[in-house]
Each structure stands twice: as structure tokens, then as C-alpha cells.
Amino acid sequence: MNVYTHYKTLAEQNVGYRWRTLLQFGSSWDIIGSVVMMNPGSANFKRGAEGGIEDKDILSHLRQLDYTDDQNEKWYEFNADQTMGCVAELFAQYMGTSGTKDLQGVIQIFNLFYLREPNLGTALRMNQDVSLLKQINDKIFEHDLLALKQPVYLGFGWLSKSSEFQEKAMRYFNETTEKHNAKYLDPDFDKNPFTHPRRLMRFIKNRPEGIAQRTRFCTNSVNVSTEQ
């Protein structure tokens, strides 16, 4: 798995934000799905903040997946974190492959906000403290919403109930159910757990609710019993 992303630092505020994150597998650059989560976590530079990607072949593929506003932004390669590994495992199960090594293509990672910080409580405080981030978050969000491609897994957890992020979560939900054939989601927004991929693939992986939620996503059907 290769991890490619844009990243910028707001030096005066000492915060960084990461967006347009792509998990690329095998030799294919076709988009094979999307996942929406809370905020970027612990994944970090593979070659440091000055080590932008220079390989012309890789850049040519990345530029084709770029947003219009980002054509002059640097692309970086990041190390994968545990959550990205869980996303890969979930989509491998969806694709019916024997494991992540057999995946081919690109999984897009989107977020409700883009400040990179593994501690969610700290990230939420910093996101509120830095006023410039609202403008940045809102601009990226509009591009991300249009870039969704199915299958789309919504995994932003309890932030879907947060007054600060509920509107964005609901817009992702509406876009996913109305335009991307997400039949695994309950039509009632509030009845969906939107379980984060790491919780789904680690903490409740073998529990009835975890098995049922993965089955719903992989079969694209809400009619799966939680009693397994």
C-alpha cells in the first residue's frame, strides 16, 4: 500500500492539515472506493516535509486525481497508520480478495475536518482555536463531496451527532445514499452508528454488531441481523 497526500503547515499556529489522501494498491490507479472519517491521525511523512514526490510517472497519475485548486500543491508520500491498514482490510473484504496484497486501485480518504492530530480531543480544540481552519476545512469539504466514488464507507462515528460537524456528516450521508448506491445505510440518518474503521476492524471485529456492520457494507444491504 502506498499513501499519497497533500499536506500544509500553518507555521504561526503550529498546526498542519492533510487532505486528498489516497491509498494506492498494486499497479492500478483506478478509484475502487472511498471512506469518510473524523480527521487525519498519526500517519506522517515518509521522507520529511521537504521530500515532496518527484517521480514523474507517479506525479502524472496523482495530477489526474487532483482538485483544480491544488494543481500547484506538493504531493507527499506518507507512512500508513493503523487506521489506513483497517481501511485496506475492510475493502479487501468488500472486494472478496484473499487479503490487502491482492487489492488493485485507489481508495480515497476523506474527513469531516483536516487538522492532522491523532488525539481527537486535542484536534477538536485546536480546530476551534485556529479560525483560519474553518475556511480551509469548508473549501476542501466541497471538493471532497464531489469526488466521492462508490462504494463509500461512512466511518465518522459520534462526530455525526456533534453540532459542529453534523451538517457535513449529513451532507456526506445524503450524497452517499442518493448518488452512490449505499443501501447498507439505514435511511434514517440517526439510526446509523457510522463506526470508525479501526473500531470496526479491531475492537468489535468479532462481536455480533461488528460482524453485522461489515456484512451490511460488503453486501450493500441493511437487512442483516445483528444476532450472529
KELUM-727563 format. One record per residue: residue in one letter; x, y, z of N, C-alpha, C in turn; residue number from 1. Coordinates in Angstrom, 3 decimals, padded with zeros to 6 digits. Atoms other than C-alpha are relative to their C-alpha. Layout:
# residues N
REC   aa        nxx        nyy        nzz       caxx       cayy       cazz        cxx        cyy        czz     i
REC    a          X          Y          Z          X          Y          Z          X          Y          Z   NUM
...
***
This chain:
# residues 228
REC   aa        nxx        nyy        nzz       caxx       cayy       cazz        cxx        cyy        czz     i
REC    m    000.843   -001.203    000.000    000.000    000.000    000.000    000.871    001.244    000.000     1
REC    n   -000.669   -001.296    000.050    001.285    003.433   -000.989   -000.981    001.068    000.461     2
REC    v    000.845   -001.074   -000.527   -000.048    006.523    000.779    000.486    001.323   -000.577     3
REC    y   -000.335   -001.281    000.616   -000.096    009.791   -001.163   -000.972    001.065    000.505     4
REC    t    000.856   -001.039   -000.577   -001.417    013.091    000.157    000.589    001.392   -000.207     5
REC    h   -000.451   -001.384   -000.142   -001.231    016.866    000.219    000.104    000.311    001.489     6
REC    y   -000.149   -000.377   -001.397   -000.055    018.453    003.452    000.562    001.417    000.068     7
REC    k   -000.508   -001.356   -000.217    000.476    022.017    004.661    000.045    000.301    001.489     8
REC    t   -000.135   -000.434   -001.391    001.585    023.632    007.900   -000.346    001.477    000.106     9
REC    l    000.220   -001.396   -000.343    000.212    026.839    009.351    001.033    000.336    001.069    10
REC    a   -001.174   -000.140   -000.866    003.533    027.892    010.852   -000.283    000.816    001.253    11
REC    e    000.242   -000.877   -001.141    002.297    030.690    013.104   -000.845   -000.683    001.069    12
REC    q    000.871    000.697   -000.950   -000.318    028.427    014.679    000.558   -001.373    000.384    13
REC    n   -000.652    001.281   -000.273    001.962    025.351    014.661   -000.968   -001.179   -000.150    14
REC    v    000.899    001.114    000.304   -000.714    023.106    013.141    000.158   -000.370   -001.471    15
REC    g   -000.065    000.460    001.381   -000.770    021.022    009.987   -001.311   -000.634   -000.417    16
REC    y    001.204    000.658    000.493   -003.580    019.803    007.792    000.328   -000.829   -001.238    17
REC    r   -000.250    000.977    001.058   -003.706    016.873    005.387   -001.296   -000.247   -000.767    18
REC    w    001.210    000.216    000.790   -006.112    016.406    002.502    000.328   -000.728   -001.303    19
REC    r   -000.072    000.785    001.247   -006.733    014.466   -000.718    000.920   -001.220    000.190    20
REC    t   -000.821    001.167   -000.341   -005.262    011.331    000.866   -000.466   -001.218   -000.797    21
REC    l    000.290    001.133    000.871   -005.064    008.300   -001.423    000.807   -001.220    000.440    22
REC    l   -000.670    001.281   -000.237   -004.270    004.666   -000.602    000.051   -000.727   -001.336    23
REC    q   -000.135    000.589    001.336   -002.874    003.107   -003.777    000.596   -001.400    000.110    24
REC    f   -000.374    001.407   -000.083   -002.540   -000.657   -004.274    000.347   -000.546   -001.380    25
REC    g   -000.371    000.662    001.241   -000.777   -002.713   -006.927    000.434    000.977   -001.078    26
REC    s   -000.416   -000.835    001.126   -000.270   -001.201   -010.369   -001.121    000.894   -000.520    27
REC    s    001.154   -000.740    000.509   -003.738    000.307   -010.835   -000.166    001.345    000.704    28
REC    w    000.339   -001.303   -000.544   -004.734    003.937   -010.341   -001.495    000.291   -000.119    29
REC    d    001.447   -000.155    000.044   -008.456    003.358   -010.804   -000.540    000.130    001.415    30
REC    i    000.596   -000.162   -001.322   -010.551    004.529   -007.861   -000.947   -001.164    000.272    31
REC    i    000.807    001.178   -000.322   -012.098    001.497   -006.142   -000.879    000.229    001.221    32
REC    g    000.861   -000.279   -001.134   -013.846    003.215   -003.254    000.430    001.218    000.781    33
REC    s   -000.238   -001.194   -000.814   -013.987    005.977   -000.669   -000.396   -000.287    001.444    34
REC    v    000.353    000.099   -001.415   -014.069    006.256    003.103    000.039    001.401    000.597    35
REC    v    000.064   -001.304   -000.663   -015.052    009.254    005.237    000.159   -000.221    001.499    36
REC    m   -000.274    000.177   -001.424   -013.650    009.545    008.756    000.001    001.347    000.721    37
REC    m    000.042   -001.198   -000.833   -013.121    012.114    011.507    001.013    001.043   -000.466    38
REC    n   -001.071   -000.903    000.402   -009.764    013.815    010.954    001.262   -000.825   -000.232    39
REC    p   -001.251    000.732    000.209   -006.277    012.790    009.790    000.707   -000.272    001.324    40
REC    g   -000.603    000.394   -001.267   -004.420    010.908    012.521    001.506   -000.004   -000.001    41
REC    s   -001.432    000.057   -000.287   -000.880    009.692    013.083    000.895   -000.205   -001.221    42
REC    a   -000.838    000.213    001.194    000.286    008.957    009.507    000.867    001.230   -000.257    43
REC    n   -000.941   -001.104    000.140    003.374    011.041    008.767    000.895   -000.207   -001.212    44
REC    f   -000.860   -000.001    001.181    005.961    011.847    006.100    000.917   -001.213   -000.073    45
REC    k   -000.944    001.084    000.211    007.970    009.019    004.631    001.418    000.550   -000.152    46
REC    r   -001.335   -000.579    000.240    010.825    011.348    003.655    000.103    001.443    000.485    47
REC    g   -000.098   -001.340   -000.560    010.251    014.504    005.663   -000.818    001.023   -000.762    48
REC    a    000.854   -001.044    000.554    008.359    017.716    004.994    000.550    000.614   -001.281    49
REC    e   -000.606   -000.559    001.217    010.807    018.760    002.278    000.062   -001.037   -001.121    50
REC    g   -000.154    001.077    000.974    010.634    015.415    000.481   -001.231   -000.249   -000.832    51
REC    g    001.148    000.165    000.887    007.834    016.013   -001.979    000.300   -001.008   -001.107    52
REC    i   -000.163    001.005    001.061    007.242    013.411   -004.693    000.517    000.657   -001.274    53
REC    e   -000.587   -000.526    001.232    009.367    013.991   -007.780   -000.089   -000.981   -001.156    54
REC    d    000.114    000.999    001.052    008.824    010.764   -009.704   -001.084    000.431   -001.002    55
REC    k    000.912   -000.560    001.004    007.230    011.931   -012.966   -001.169   -000.919   -000.302    56
REC    d    001.078    000.943    000.281    005.215    008.774   -013.536   -001.049    000.035    001.101    57
REC    i    000.936   -000.061   -001.124    003.684    008.838   -010.056   -000.747    001.335   -000.004    58
REC    l    000.632   -001.319    000.010    003.029    012.580   -010.300   -001.049    000.120   -001.097    59
REC    s    000.971   -000.084    001.099    001.263    012.170   -013.640   -001.323   -000.653    000.404    60
REC    h    001.216    000.661   -000.489   -001.197    009.760   -012.014   -000.686    000.847    001.070    61
REC    l    000.566   -000.797   -001.085   -001.651    011.947   -008.942   -000.669    001.263   -000.521    62
REC    r    000.574   -001.221    000.544   -002.286    015.074   -011.009   -001.356   -000.249   -000.650    63
REC    q    001.292    000.330    000.592   -005.126    013.303   -012.781   -001.089   -000.134    001.062    64
REC    l    000.956    000.134   -001.100   -006.756    012.779   -009.392   -000.078    001.270    000.848    65
REC    d   -000.083   -001.226   -000.784   -006.034    016.309   -008.169   -001.241    000.862   -000.184    66
REC    y    001.033   -001.008    000.123   -008.558    019.034   -007.484    000.560    001.190   -000.776    67
REC    t   -000.434   -001.141    000.819   -008.441    022.094   -009.742    000.798    001.007    000.820    68
REC    d   -000.670   -000.996   -000.849   -007.391    024.345   -006.839    001.369   -000.460    000.486    69
REC    d   -001.217    000.559   -000.599   -004.498    022.040   -005.904    001.102   -000.321   -001.003    70
REC    q   -000.955    000.373    001.037   -002.570    021.815   -009.159    001.434    000.416    000.319    71
REC    n   -001.350   -000.455   -000.351    000.384    023.695   -007.661    000.459   -000.481    001.379    72
REC    e   -000.352    000.498   -001.321    000.379    021.886   -004.325    000.915   -001.223   -000.104    73
REC    k   -000.892    001.163   -000.037    003.097    019.377   -003.433   -000.757   -001.260    000.402    74
REC    w    000.448    001.309   -000.459    002.287    015.694   -003.170    001.103   -000.629    000.841    75
REC    y   -000.949    000.681   -000.872    003.937    013.684   -000.406   -000.376   -001.479    000.105    76
REC    e    000.273    001.386   -000.353    004.299    010.006    000.351    000.082   -000.119    001.515    77
REC    f    000.062    000.176   -001.444    003.298    009.100    003.903    000.134   -001.479    000.351    78
REC    n    000.102    001.351   -000.543    003.764    006.014    006.025   -001.451   -000.248    000.390    79
REC    a    001.371    000.339   -000.390    000.490    004.202    006.645   -000.106   -000.121    001.513    80
REC    d    000.254    000.229   -001.424   -001.014    004.276    010.132   -000.966   -001.178    000.156    81
REC    q    000.836    001.170   -000.261   -003.138    001.602    011.788   -001.383    000.138   -000.630    82
REC    t    001.332   -000.203    000.572   -006.404    003.140    010.631   -000.009   -000.276   -001.498    83
REC    m   -000.074    000.257    001.438   -005.305    003.038    006.997    000.059   -001.503   -000.283    84
REC    g   -000.039    001.451    000.138   -004.489   -000.639    007.432   -001.378   -000.615    000.177    85
REC    c    001.362    000.494   -000.228   -008.003   -001.198    008.770   -000.901    000.302   -001.197    86
REC    v    000.756   -000.341    001.211   -009.489    000.615    005.773    000.312   -000.993   -001.117    87
REC    a   -000.405    000.964    001.034   -007.492   -001.643    003.451   -000.626   -001.370    000.260    88
REC    e    000.588    001.299   -000.337   -008.715   -004.747    005.302   -001.501   -000.019   -000.287    89
REC    l    001.443   -000.076    000.237   -012.344   -003.612    005.110   -000.309   -000.094   -001.488    90
REC    f    000.264    000.016    001.438   -012.163   -003.009    001.369    000.447   -001.307   -000.645    91
REC    a   -000.381    001.323    000.493   -010.325   -006.286    000.800   -001.147   -000.975    000.225    92
REC    q    001.154    000.850   -000.271   -013.276   -007.998    002.464   -001.137    000.335   -000.956    93
REC    y    001.049   -000.419    000.935   -015.677   -005.957    000.328    000.260   -000.559   -001.401    94
REC    m   -000.363    000.458    001.345   -013.800   -006.904   -002.849    000.076   -001.525   -000.098    95
REC    g   -000.084    001.446    000.000   -013.638   -010.555   -001.802    001.367   -000.532   -000.350    96
REC    t   -001.361    000.458    000.259   -009.849   -010.752   -002.140    000.507   -000.788    001.201    97
REC    s   -000.561    000.807   -001.087   -007.700   -013.060   -000.045    000.751    000.848    001.014    98
REC    g   -000.684   -000.905   -000.921   -006.072   -010.042    001.598    000.313    001.315   -000.674    99
REC    t   -000.283   -001.330    000.549   -004.905   -006.468    001.127    001.036   -000.039   -001.110   100
REC    k   -001.044    000.097    001.027   -001.965   -007.630   -001.011   -000.587   -000.204   -001.393   101
REC    d    000.634    000.246    001.288   -004.437   -008.519   -003.760   -000.867    001.162   -000.472   102
REC    l    000.752   -001.175    000.426   -006.127   -005.118   -003.873    000.702    000.683   -001.167   103
REC    q   -000.522   -000.745    001.131   -005.685   -003.114   -007.071   -000.807    001.282   -000.149   104
REC    g    000.695   -001.266    000.183   -006.519    000.571   -007.304    000.202    000.966    001.153   105
REC    v   -000.142   -001.107   -000.946   -007.046    003.644   -005.142   -001.242    000.111    000.877   106
REC    i    001.063   -000.314   -000.950   -009.136    004.100   -002.000    000.212    001.440    000.463   107
REC    q   -000.083   -001.401   -000.408   -009.858    007.761   -001.281   -000.386    000.145    001.474   108
REC    i    000.326   -000.296   -001.402   -009.805    009.015    002.317   -000.450    001.451    000.115   109
REC    f    000.539   -001.327   -000.261   -011.990    011.972    003.235   -000.250    000.152    001.495   110
REC    n    000.172   -000.273   -001.427   -012.590    013.639    006.596   -001.037    001.092    000.227   111
REC    l    000.892   -001.097   -000.369   -015.033    015.903    008.425    000.779    001.284    000.265   112
REC    f   -000.918   -001.142   -000.060   -012.088    018.192    009.210    001.410   -000.526   -000.191   113
REC    y   -001.244    000.448    000.612   -008.468    018.093    008.104    001.254    000.250    000.827   114
REC    l   -001.143   -000.206   -000.884   -006.229    019.056    011.016    000.579   -001.360    000.395   115
REC    r   -000.632    001.295   -000.289   -003.703    016.248    011.487    000.435   -000.056    001.463   116
REC    e   -000.288    000.161   -001.430   -003.642    015.156    015.124   -000.647   -001.308    000.452   117
REC    p    000.561    001.296   -000.377   -004.055    011.596    016.454   -000.928    000.025    001.208   118
REC    n    000.890   -000.102   -001.157   -005.703    012.706    019.706   -001.210    000.847   -000.392   119
REC    l    001.178   -000.697    000.512   -009.263    013.615    018.725   -000.384    001.194    000.865   120
REC    g    000.337   -001.111   -000.875   -009.909    015.780    021.790    000.882    001.209   -000.258   121
REC    t   -000.939   -001.087    000.303   -006.791    017.820    021.092   -000.298    000.607   -001.366   122
REC    a    000.294   -000.473    001.357   -007.672    018.038    017.393   -001.229    000.902   -000.015   123
REC    l    001.222   -000.795   -000.032   -011.155    019.366    018.158    000.258    001.368    000.625   124
REC    r   -000.324   -001.286   -000.636   -009.776    022.045    020.487    000.819    000.883   -000.939   125
REC    m   -000.854   -000.774    000.910   -007.106    023.113    018.009   -000.800    000.492   -001.196   126
REC    n    000.812   -000.383    001.154   -009.633    023.155    015.172   -000.871    001.214    000.312   127
REC    q    000.808   -001.152   -000.395   -011.772    025.625    017.125    000.852    001.230    000.265   128
REC    d   -000.866   -001.122   -000.368   -008.837    027.751    018.263    000.577    000.730   -001.211   129
REC    v   -000.622   -000.605    001.191   -007.428    028.374    014.767   -001.105    000.361   -000.989   130
REC    s    001.151   -000.432    000.796   -010.052    030.436    012.946    000.201   -000.252   -001.493   131
REC    l   -000.276    000.201    001.423   -008.342    030.040    009.553   -000.397   -001.401   -000.461   132
REC    l    000.299    001.379    000.375   -009.045    026.303    009.645   -001.435   -000.180   -000.489   133
REC    k    001.385    000.147    000.465   -012.787    026.793    009.168   -000.096    000.244   -001.499   134
REC    q    000.006   -000.302    001.432   -012.249    028.391    005.774    000.673   -001.121   -000.798   135
REC    i   -000.725    001.085    000.664   -009.726    025.683    004.828   -000.854   -001.271   -000.028   136
REC    n    000.836    001.194   -000.091   -011.988    022.866    006.041   -001.190    000.067   -000.961   137
REC    d    001.200   -000.140    000.829   -015.043    024.209    004.225    000.332   -000.105   -001.487   138
REC    k   -000.390    000.032    001.409   -013.210    024.649    000.930    000.340   -001.422   -000.448   139
REC    i   -000.371    001.375    000.347   -011.693    021.157    000.930   -001.231   -000.898    000.004   140
REC    f    001.205    000.823   -000.121   -015.003    019.623    002.032   -000.825    000.020   -001.279   141
REC    e    000.821   -000.097    001.212   -016.829    020.906   -001.049    000.620   -000.795   -001.142   142
REC    h   -000.678    000.798    001.032   -014.221    019.328   -003.334   -000.141   -001.498    000.298   143
REC    d    000.079    001.409   -000.397   -014.251    016.063   -001.375   -001.380   -000.579   -000.287   144
REC    l    001.370    000.466    000.192   -018.020    015.792   -001.552   -000.242   -000.394   -001.462   145
REC    l    000.178    000.272    001.428   -017.902    015.922   -005.350    000.877   -001.140   -000.494   146
REC    a   -000.952    001.027    000.445   -015.006    013.447   -005.540   -000.365   -001.407    000.471   147
REC    l    000.404    001.316   -000.478   -016.809    010.587   -003.766   -000.243   -000.966   -001.149   148
REC    k    000.309    001.071    000.951   -016.902    007.321   -005.683   -000.300   -001.263    000.789   149
REC    q    000.439    001.188   -000.726   -018.655    004.160   -004.598    000.938   -001.178   -000.230   150
REC    p    000.763   -000.020   -001.242   -018.507    002.082   -002.615    000.551    001.013    000.988   151
REC    v   -000.401   -001.007   -000.978   -018.448    004.728    000.102   -000.310   -000.512    001.398   152
REC    y    000.207    000.392   -001.391   -017.936    003.732    003.731    000.050    001.252    000.867   153
REC    l    000.051   -001.140   -000.904   -019.011    006.392    006.229    000.381   -000.459    001.396   154
REC    g   -000.524    000.455   -001.277   -016.960    005.982    009.403    000.420    001.127    000.910   155
REC    f   -000.385   -001.149   -000.833   -017.003    009.292    011.250   -000.568   -000.067    001.401   156
REC    g    000.382    000.248   -001.387   -018.533    007.828    014.401   -000.889    001.052    000.618   157
REC    w    000.872   -000.894   -000.758   -020.019    010.071    017.063    000.063    001.446   -000.463   158
REC    l   -000.029   -001.376    000.513   -018.956    013.250    015.262   -001.222    000.306   -000.855   159
REC    s    001.238   -000.209    000.763   -022.098    012.712    013.170   -001.083    000.627    000.868   160
REC    k    000.983   -000.563   -000.942   -024.016    013.779    016.308    000.462    001.360    000.543   161
REC    s   -000.547   -001.253   -000.509   -021.782    016.782    017.034   -000.620    001.196   -000.723   162
REC    s    000.595   -001.193    000.618   -023.358    020.188    016.437    000.964    000.655   -000.977   163
REC    e   -001.002   -000.616    000.866   -020.098    021.302    014.848    000.121   -000.705   -001.348   164
REC    f   -000.252    000.761    001.223   -019.974    018.527    012.253   -001.224   -000.735   -000.552   165
REC    q    001.158    000.768    000.434   -023.484    017.113    011.935   -000.458    000.384   -001.406   166
REC    e    000.441   -000.430    001.334   -024.338    019.202    008.870    000.865   -000.629   -001.097   167
REC    k   -000.884    000.602    000.997   -021.272    017.958    006.979   -000.208   -001.515   -000.067   168
REC    a    000.251    001.439   -000.014   -021.879    014.375    008.090   -001.284   -000.328   -000.744   169
REC    m    001.274    000.247    000.671   -025.459    014.617    006.860    000.120    000.226   -001.503   170
REC    r   -000.200   -000.213    001.445   -024.350    016.014    003.509    000.743   -001.177   -000.624   171
REC    y   -000.665    001.218    000.488   -021.942    013.086    003.110   -001.011   -001.147   -000.087   172
REC    f    001.014    001.051   -000.036   -024.807    010.762    004.086   -000.955    000.131   -001.186   173
REC    n    000.940   -000.215    001.100   -027.219    012.297    001.572    000.644   -000.272   -001.351   174
REC    e   -000.715    000.227    001.265   -024.642    012.268   -001.210    000.232   -001.496   -000.218   175
REC    t   -000.320    001.424    000.094   -023.730    008.652   -000.456   -001.233   -000.846   -000.292   176
REC    t    001.215    000.798    000.190   -027.275    007.332   -000.279   -000.731    000.350   -001.295   177
REC    e    000.758   -000.435    001.178   -028.722    009.377   -003.141    000.746   -000.208   -001.317   178
REC    k   -000.756    000.043    001.253   -025.880    009.206   -005.673    000.968   -001.176   -000.108   179
REC    h   -001.036    001.035    000.031   -023.616    006.298   -004.697   -000.497   -001.360    000.498   180
REC    n    000.585    001.333   -000.158   -025.998    003.405   -004.124    000.339   -000.666    001.329   181
REC    a   -000.375    000.550   -001.309   -025.198    002.986   -000.412   -001.237   -000.553    000.704   182
REC    k    001.189    000.629   -000.571   -028.002    000.584    000.517    000.284   -000.644    001.360   183
REC    y   -000.333    000.568   -001.309   -026.113   -000.635    003.594   -000.345    000.940    001.135   184
REC    l    000.330   -000.992   -001.015   -027.071    002.553    005.429   -001.503    000.045    000.243   185
REC    d    001.408   -000.178   -000.324   -030.357    002.934    007.273   -000.458    001.347   -000.563   186
REC    p    000.480   -001.276    000.548   -032.469    005.625    005.547   -000.124    001.101    001.049   187
REC    d    000.051   -000.969   -001.093   -032.806    007.298    008.948    001.427    000.287    000.460   188
REC    f   -001.372   -000.404   -000.323   -029.532    009.177    009.467    000.371   -000.353    001.440   189
REC    d   -000.304    000.164   -001.413   -029.763    008.929    013.268    000.104   -001.454    000.441   190
REC    k   -000.058    001.413   -000.369   -030.032    005.131    013.253    001.307   -000.671   -000.417   191
REC    n   -001.271    000.553    000.452   -026.598    004.642    011.719    001.105    000.275    001.009   192
REC    p   -001.095   -000.213   -000.952   -023.572    004.107    014.007    001.217    000.680   -000.633   193
REC    f   -001.144   -000.572    000.713   -021.084    005.258    011.336    001.322   -000.405    000.673   194
REC    t   -001.124    000.507   -000.772   -018.491    003.071    013.069    001.331    000.262   -000.694   195
REC    h   -001.334   -000.284    000.524   -014.888    004.161    012.597    000.664   -001.318   -000.432   196
REC    p   -000.608    001.246    000.490   -012.874    001.585    010.557    000.902   -000.711    001.008   197
REC    r   -000.891    000.663   -000.967   -010.361    000.973    013.356   -000.813   -000.721    001.073   198
REC    r    000.873    000.679   -000.965   -013.114    000.185    015.830   -000.647   -001.224   -000.660   199
REC    l    000.679    001.088    000.699   -014.891   -001.960    013.237    000.901   -001.201   -000.235   200
REC    m   -000.906    001.077    000.389   -011.818   -003.976    012.244    000.899   -000.481    001.133   201
REC    r   -000.818    000.415   -001.134   -010.159   -004.207    015.674   -000.847   -000.279    001.244   202
REC    f    000.622    000.109   -001.313   -012.257   -003.560    018.779   -001.293   -000.810    000.009   203
REC    i    001.251    000.775    000.026   -015.589   -005.067    017.675   -000.004   -000.984   -001.172   204
REC    k   -000.100    000.846    001.193   -014.317   -007.227    014.820   -000.766   -001.308    000.143   205
REC    n    000.611    001.315   -000.186   -015.592   -010.497    016.309   -001.296    000.030    000.806   206
REC    r    001.272   -000.122   -000.689   -018.631   -009.150    018.105   -001.144   -000.035   -001.024   207
REC    p    001.124    000.059    000.939   -022.096   -009.663    016.576   -000.258    001.306   -000.746   208
REC    e    000.266   -001.268    000.673   -022.511   -005.939    015.873    001.065    000.337   -001.034   209
REC    g   -001.072   -000.232    000.970   -019.124   -005.732    014.152   -000.153   -000.868   -001.235   210
REC    i    000.209    000.925    001.121   -019.791   -008.789    012.016   -001.164    000.475   -000.865   211
REC    a    001.183   -000.443    000.734   -023.217   -007.447    011.084    000.279    001.269   -000.796   212
REC    q   -000.280   -001.249    000.701   -021.930   -003.978    010.182    000.882   -000.236   -001.224   213
REC    r   -000.847    000.303    001.155   -019.214   -005.385    007.933   -000.794   -000.727   -001.081   214
REC    t    000.815    000.733    000.965   -021.706   -007.745    006.309   -000.924    000.949   -000.753   215
REC    r    000.854   -001.002    000.657   -024.053   -004.842    005.613    000.778    000.739   -001.082   216
REC    f   -000.791   -000.753    000.976   -021.294   -002.887    003.919    000.402   -000.883   -001.179   217
REC    c   -000.532    000.872    001.055   -019.902   -005.840    001.967   -001.086   -000.553   -000.916   218
REC    t    001.122    000.469    000.831   -023.331   -006.988    000.735   -000.864    001.148   -000.490   219
REC    n    000.771   -001.201    000.325   -024.642   -003.419    000.397   -001.491   -000.196    000.281   220
REC    s    001.381    000.234   -000.408   -027.781   -004.322    002.271   -000.149    000.294    001.487   221
REC    v    000.235   -000.297   -001.404   -029.243   -003.065    005.523   -000.673   -001.164    000.712   222
REC    n    000.760    001.116   -000.578   -031.183   -006.303    006.042    000.911   -001.139    000.444   223
REC    v   -000.899    001.007   -000.577   -028.578   -008.156    008.071   -000.253   -000.030    001.492   224
REC    s    000.282    000.125   -001.425   -029.313   -009.478    011.527    001.249    000.283    000.828   225
REC    t   -001.128   -000.216   -000.926   -027.129   -008.344    014.436    000.183   -001.208    000.908   226
REC    e   -000.105    001.195   -000.822   -027.738   -011.714    016.067    000.707   -001.102   -000.803   227
REC    q   -000.780    000.982    000.742   -024.917   -013.837    014.621    000.918   -000.753    000.933   228
***
